[in-house]
Amino acid sequence: MTPETISITDQASTFKLLSDETRLKALLFIQGGEKNVTQICEHLGQSQPAVSHHLALLRVSGLVEARRDAKNNYYSICRDRLRETTALVSELTGRVKRKGA
């Protein structure tokens, strides 16, 4: 999927999700490899219900994938979806001329 095939609504929703500091911190932490909810809670210094809410939003958007093992949920980055988002950012920043350039 290329940036052109993602709807404007989906792109805007993704950027809104990424504009939240907690969700961005969680994504950056998960980028280092699959993490369970407890690890993410400890890293963020937030309660399990709050972190689970953020992770659910990221999962629905397709930015993270969840895997359940017994009583634990593990989260990992959905690389394809993240590539689509970064491709869009690259395309946008490539088209914008920087001041003084």
N, C-alpha and C positions, 0 to 999 in steps of 0.2 A: 504494500500500500504506500502510495506516495503522498506528500502533503496536499496535492491537488485532489486526491480521492477522499480525503477526510473532510467531512462537512465543517462549515464555518462554526456551527453550533458546537460540534464536538471539540474543535480546536479551542474555542473560547472556554469551554468547560474545563478542558485540561489545564489551560493557563490559570484559571481561577483556582483549581485545586492546588497547583504548584505555587500559588502566591501565598499560601498559608505556611507560616514558619515551621509549625510542628510537622506538617506533612512533608515539607521539603527536607527537614532534618531526618525524618524517618526514612525517606527514600535514599538519602545519602548514606545512612547507616546500613540499610539493607543492601546497598550497592556492593558492600564488602563481602557479601555472601548471604545465604539463607539464614534468617533469624526467626526465633520463636517470639511470641507476644511478650513473654516475661523479659527477654533480653531487650526488646524494643522499649518496653515500659521503663526499665532501669536506665537505659541510655537517655531517654527523653525526660526522666524524672516526673512522669505522669501516671495517673491511675490506669488500670486495665480497661475500664469501660471507655475512657476518653481515647486511649490509643486504639482500641478496637474500632471505635467509630471512624477515626481517621483512616485506618487501614481498610475498612469496608468501602469508604469512598474511593480510595485508590484502587481497590480491587474491581469495583464496578466500572471504573474508568478504563480498566485494562492496563494500568501502569504497574500493578503488582499481581502476582499469582499466589494463591493460597494452597497449602497442602496440610491436611489433617493427619496426625499420627497419634493415635490413642486420644488423650485429652489435650494435646498440644496442637496449636495452629502454627504453621511455619510460613513465612512470607519471603518471596524472592522477587526480583525485578523482572518485569516482562520486557525483555530487551528489544523485541520488535517494535512494540508500542513506543518505547522511549526513543528508539531510533527515529521513528516518524516525527516525534515532537522536536527532537534536536535537528532533524533535517529541515523542518519548517523554520526554526529559529535561524539556522544557517542561511537558508534562502532569504529570509527577511533581512538579516543583517548584511548579507552580500549585496542586496539591492539598495541599501541606505548608504549614501555617501556621508562620510564623517566630516564634521566641521574642520576646516583647515586642511583637508586631504586633497 
